[in-house]
Each structure stands twice: as structure tokens, then as C-alpha cells.
């Protein structure tokens, strides 16, 4: 039996994603179509830390948001112990760049919100890894280093948002029309992904339309390069499983083999 898992880049959404029947249904259906993972390793936009750092098991979630219904800050997602995966990941890192194992940091909303939809039984061990840099080549190299985990049944996920210019939104309805900067960036990225054009995607600062507004900071875009690095052949076009917009932001998501 082949346990090889794909690698994903997905938009994680804010906590209200949990009440959006369309997008949550898309995520749930996507997860149901995947092989059952033995564990999940997820890199979230909401934990930028160098050197590479790993979350702890059996500790509370990180409620790194505000302004939403208080119910979201009372939610839990208690997954099985992932310390064995943490040790495995630590052993895969270069000796000159050891990882930092946190003892008290749990999963942030970039991890637990989508995973609560994808694996609602909370029965899959989950390890979160920090985003240590925004350099596409370094993140690709990190993804490549993690690639063998896929043969061990580990689902690798880069969790971000393909456009994330929250400060430039004028409407906050889930079905709000996408601003031009969001739709233009989404179209550019979608076309580059369809070609497997990693160089174009990595040149986003110079080439991406609407970049200033789509990503005033880039932490929601750059987890994509961990995913691409973990691909067997990074320049082979992946499967764009989800597209469209949420509050005008692109929820385009990718699966690579």
C-alpha cells in the first residue's frame, strides 16, 4: 500500500469560515478525497519565527484574533500527541540550523480553523511549524527537506490566503465582489500555477499585479513555497482544487503530487 500523501496550499480563512457552508463544504469534500493522513504538518501565516520552531502537543489553542463572536474563542481542537513527528522533523533539519521545540505554543487559527473542518474528529496528530523566512528559494528548500514525510503518510500543508489585503476591503460580506487588485492577483497566480511556473510565482514583487494591495505583508502568500518545495516535481502544474473569493479575497488552493 502506498501511503504517499500530496502537499497542499490552502486559504485558512478567519474563524467565521467555520459557519460558511460553501467554503467549509469545499474543504470537507477535499479532505474526504485525500488519502487518510497519519499526521499533519502545517505551516501557518500566523507564526513567523526563526529558526524553524515547532508547536507543542496537549496545550491550548492560540486564539490570535479579535472582533468575532466570542464562541470562536471557546472552541477546542484536541488532537493526538504529535511529539514523534516533532522529533522526526527536528532530525531532518540541518545541524547548523537546529529547530526550536516550544513547550507551550499550540495551534493558531491558521491551523485549527481549516483542520477543524477537514478532520472534525480531531483524531489526526497535528504539528505546526513556524514560517522562518519569506525568501521563496529558502522556503522551497525547506519544503524539499520535508518531502520524505509524504512517503510516511504525513500531509504537508502551507496555510495562508492567496490575497490578503484586509485593510483595503470596503465590504465585509462573505459574498462581496472581489476588488480589482484581488481578482488581478488571483488571475496572475492561477495562470502561473497552471503552468507550473515557479520562477514567476517567486518573482511576485516584480510581476504580480495588485501586489501592494493584495499582500501589504507577504506572510499569507509565502507558505505556498513550502508546498511547492514539497512537491515531487515543483514545476509540474498542481491541481487547483478551490477557487473563487471570500469577502473579496482569493481562496484559491492547490494540491501537488
N, C-alpha and C positions, 0 to 999 in steps of 0.2 A: 504494500500500500504506500502511495506517495503522499507524504504529509506536507509537501511544499505549499506554502501559503503565498498569496500575492502580497503586494505592498500597496497602501492606499494614501492618497491625499484627499482630505475632506474638509468641508466647511463645518465648523462645530456649532455655530450659532450661539446666541445668548440663551439663558435659561428658558425664555418663552418658546424656544424651539420645541420643548417638551409638550407643548399644547398645540402645536401646528400639525394638524393631521396630514397635510400633504407632504411636507418635508420629512417629518418623522416616519411617515409611511414609506417614503423612498429609502430612508436609511435602514429601516427594519427589513424591507424587501432585499436590499443589497446584502445585508448581513446574512439573511437566510439563504442567499445564493452562493455564499462563500463556503469553503470547507470549514469545519469546526476548528477554531484555533485551540492549541494547548495553552497559549498565553498571548497577551497583547503587550507590545512595546510601543508607547505613544509619545511623540514629541509635540508639545503644545506651544502655540504662540505666546502663551501667558506665563511661561517660565524661561526667561532669558538669564542664563548663568554659565559662566566659565570658571574652571574647567567643567567638562561634562559632569552633570550631577544626576543622581537617581533618587526617586521617591522612596518612602518607607511604606511598609505594609502594616495594616492594622492600626492606622492613625486616622483622625478625622479628615474629611474633605476640606479643600480650600474654597471658601465662598468669596471669590475675588470679583465681586460685582456689587452694584447698588442700584437703588431706584426701581426694583422689581417687587412683585408680590412677595411678602415675607415667607410664603410657603416654600420658595426655592431654597432659602437658607436653612430650611429644616429637613431637606431631603438628604437621604443617605445612599451610599452605594458601597457596601462592604463586600469586597472581593477576596478570593483566597490569597494566601500568602504568596508573594512573588519574589521572595528573597533568593530562591535558587536561580531565577532568571537574572536578578541583580548581580549575583556572583559571576554568572556566565558572561554578562555584558562587561563587567569590570575586567574580566580576564581577556576580553577581546581588544581592549584599548591598548595603545602603545605604552611602553614602560615610561617614556619621557612625558606622558600626558595622562597621569592616573585620574580616575573618576573620584568624585566626592559622593559618598553614601550618606544621604540625610537620614536622620533618625526620627524626625518629627514632621516632615512635609508630606502631605497626602496629595491626592489628585486634584488638580484645579478644574475649572469648568470647561476648559478646552479639551479635557479628557473625559470627565464623568458625564457631561451632558450628552454627547453623542453615544458614548458607550452604554448609557442607561437605556437608550433606545435600541441599540444594536444587540446588546446582550442583557436584557432586562432581568434575567435571573441572577445577575451578579455572580455567576459561577465560573468565570474565567479569570485566572490571575492577571493583574494589570500592573505594569511597571511604567512609570513616567520618567522620561529623560529630558533634561533641560536642552534648550536651544543655545549652543555655546558661541555661535557666531552668525553673521548674516552673509558671509562670503560663500557664494554658490559652490565654488570648487571645493572648499573645505567641507561643506555640508554634503556634497556628493561623495567625498572620500569617507566621511563618517557613515553614510548610508551603505557604501560598498563594504566597509568593515563589518557592518551589521548583517549584511546579506546572508551569511550562512545560517542565521537564525531561522530564516524562512524554511530551510530544509528540516528544521527541528519543530515545525508546527507553530512558529511564532508569527503572529500577524503584526507587521510593522506599519504604523500609521503616522503620517505627518498631518497635524491638525491645525488649520488656520482659517482663512477666508480669502477667496480669490480677489475680491475687492473689499476694502475695509475703511473707507473714508467716512466714518461715523459723524465727524464734526461738520461735514459738508451736506449731510442729508437735510432735506426740508420737510419730508413726510416720514412718519414712523408707523405707517400701516404695513402689515406683512405683505399686502399685495400692491404696495406703492410702485409706481413706474420707476424703472432704473434711470438715474441721471445719465447724461451723455458720457461723462468720464467713466462711469461704471460699465456701461454697455460697450464702450470702445475698448477698454482694457480687457474685458471678458472676451470680446471677439478676437482681439490680438492673441491672447493666451490660448484660447480654444484652437485657433488655427495653428499656432506653434506646437501645441500638444499633439494635434492631429498629424503633424509632420514628424514628430519626434525630434524637434529642433531644440535641443538642449542649449546650444550656444545662443540662440535668440532669446530663450527664456532667461538665461543668465545675464543677458545684456539689457535687462528691463529698465535700468536707469536711463539708458540712452535711447531705447527703441519703443518702449511701451507708451501708447497714447493714454493721456489722462493720469499718468503716474503720480503727479503731485497731489491729486485728489483721491485717487484710488488707494494709495498707500502713503500717506504722510509720514508714517513709520512703517517699516517693512516686515515686522515680525509675523504678520499673518500670511505673507506670501512665501517667505523663505523656507518654511518646513517642507514645501514642495520638493526642494533639492535633496533632502534626506530620502524622500520617497523615490525620486528618480535615481539616486545613487544606489538604492537597494534593489533596483530592477536588474534582472539578468542581463539585459541589453538596454542601457538607458536611452539610446537614441531610437529605439523601436517605439512606434506610437502605442500608447496605452489605451485603455477603454475609458471613455468619459461617461461615467455612469449616471451622474446627476448634473443637470444644468438649470438655467433659469435664475430667478432673483428672489431675494427675501429682504423686504424693506428697501428694495433698490440695490442691494449688494449681491454680487455674484456668488451663487452656491455651487458653481461648477466643481466637480470632484472627479478624481482619477483613480483608476486601478491599473497597476503594472504587473507584468508577469516576470 
